[in-house]
Amino acid sequence: MGARPQLRAVLGPIAIDEPIEVVDTVHSADRVGFAYKTRPGHPVSGEEAFILTRSAAHVFLEIRSLTAPSDLLGWRVVFPLLLVAQKFTRWRYGRALTLNC
């Protein structure tokens, strides 16, 4: 907890830095995951959690997020597009999990 990685979203020639801070972790026999909050400079404001749960027959990925536009005016204007990008990214996470299980 407390780690402050700098994520980078890349779409073709465009790269967007996304500063975050890890605020919680989960580690048990059948669940692992983490939650982070956005830091100033991130395109959105909010928190997101990723929890992977394993049962005898299945693996589940749970993603929870509270997302609002950033205080930065430029990001506020494109916020609807950022939500579309967020959905696409979640789909990719699920696809990666399906392909690798």
LOKE-653230 format. One record per atom (N, C-alpha, C): x, y, z. Coordinates in steps of 0.001 Angstrom, whole numbers, plus 500000, padded with zeros to 6 digits. Layout:
// residues N
XYZ/...
This chain:
// residues 101
500833498815500000/500000500000500000/500876501246500000/500319502301499449/501048503546499390/501921503709498164/502066502642497375/502871502741496152/502226503770495227/503053504490494485/502558505530493584/503077505306492163/502597504262491507/503056504023490129/502471505042489165/503125505179488049/502667506059486969/502217505155485835/500915505022485647/500406504239484531/500495505081483267/500520504424482129/500549505139480855/499602504426479898/498604505153479425/497679504633478430/498178505072477061/498303504115476147/498821504420474812/497777504023473777/497465504961472914/496546504712471813/497194505288470571/497821504413469795/498555504875468619/499679505805469042/499733506996468471/500810507926468801/500548508735470088/499373508549470695/499004509323471883/499306508517473140/500016509135474088/500304508511475383/499808509442476489/499051508891477421/498485509671478519/499005509106479832/499659509948480628/500132509524481939/498983509545482929/498954508516483793/497875508361484759/498462508099486144/498770509136486919/499333508927488252/498286508384489228/498658507340489971/497749506708490929/498471506428492241/497699506051493255/498251505600494529/497472504370494993/498168503291495303/497530502075495795/497067502340497228/495772502111497495/495211502409498816/494825501165499604/494742500012498943/494399498784499675/494811497578498842/495096496481499531/495407495215498864/494627494096499542/494372493037498791/493692491844499295/494568490659498948/494830489808499920/495613488604499651/495170487514500613/494429486548500095/494012485392500885/494127484157500003/493726483026500535/493880481771499797/493105481769498482/491943482438498445/491120482403497232/490846483775496619/491450484836497166/491234486188496621/492522486991496634/492781487704495550/493889488652495485/493391489900494754/493984491023495087/493584492227494387/494156493473495010/493760494598494443/494223495880494942/493217496959494552/493311498085495236/492512499255494906/493444500451494826/493118501377493930/493923502587493830/493022503805493697/493592504960494046/492915506225493808/493754507022492824/493085507896492092/493814508737491145/494482509883491897/495571510353491332/496291511504491883/496158512679490913/496504513880491372/496442515038490470/497215514783489176/496608515190488062/497203514963486751/496567513803486011/495806512957486719/495101511831486093/493911512389485310/493574511794484163/492459512306483359/491102512245484060/490939511344485027/489687511253485779/489997511329487266/488955511499488046/489090511513489495/488293510335490032/488887509553490945/488125508445491508/488985507329492038/488349506179492231/489005504979492735/488574503792491896/489452502791491853/489155501570491104/489745500395491869/489019499280491882/489484498069492567/489409496885491611/490402496014491701/490480494796490896/490636493627491859/489648492740491904/489678491591492808/489517490320491977/490460489404492115/490424488119491435/490059487064492475/488961486345492229/488492485316493155/488518483978492448/489041482972493150/489154481631492575/488290480675493384/487444479914492682/486693478834493313/487231477527492746/486646476422493134/487117475128492651/487017475013491127/486013475657490539/485780475496489106/485962476758488276/486043477928488911/486040479176488148/487006480205488728/487343481157487874/488084482343488298/487240483547487889/487013484453488839/486204485641488585/487059486886488760/486892487836487846/487529489135487965/486442490159488242/486547490829489367/485596491877489731/486319493222489649/485738494135488891/486298495478488760/485229496456489228/485591497264490207/484676498285490707/485333499646490541/484546500618490137/485135501946490005/484124503036490318/484646504109490849/483917505358491053/484690506383490243/484099506862489177/484819507727488249/484042509016488017/484754510127488075/484190511445487782/485196512196486920/484754513242486255/485705514020485459/486783514634486351/487958514740485827/489054515426486505/488722516904486632/489430517578487516/489248519023487659/489834519794486486/490657519131485693/491290519800484559/490280519961483426/490084521168482956/489037521475481976/489122520619480718/490302520432480168/490443519655478939/489931518234479087/490191517610480229/489724516239480447/488221516205480680/487694517242481292/486258517302481560/485470517262480244/485997517911479219/485331517969477920/485275516587477262/486328515800477399/486378514485476741/485989513335477678/485429513659478848/485071512623479820/484213511500479221/483183511797478398/482402510698477805/483272509727476995/484266510235476288/485172509353475541/486043508525476481/486421509104477612/487221508359478593/486423507185479170/485114507370479342/484270506266479828/484210505131478815/484169505473477534/484198504447476482/485536503708476535/486625504447476679/487954503829476774/488033502921478002/487424503334479105/487417502528480322/486689501201480084/485544501245479421/484806500006479116/485618499080478216/486265499666477203/487084498869476302/488237498217477055/488876498959477943/489991498415478727/489512497277479618/488363497431480238/487809496345481069/487546495103480226/487020495301479036/486786494166478144/488100493453477852/489169494216477626/490482493616477356/490991492831478560/490785493353479770/491196492612480972/490473491270481037/489172491283480825/488396490046480855/488826489075479770/489087489601478590/489548488754477474/490892488122477788/491799488902478358/493120488364478722/492977487260479752/492083487455480704/491871486430481731/491303485167481102/490358485314480185/489745484156479518/490749483391478670/491588484123477954/492578483494477079/493693482793477853/493954483232479070/495077482697479833/494676481707480911/493407481354480999/492967480381482018/492751479026481401/
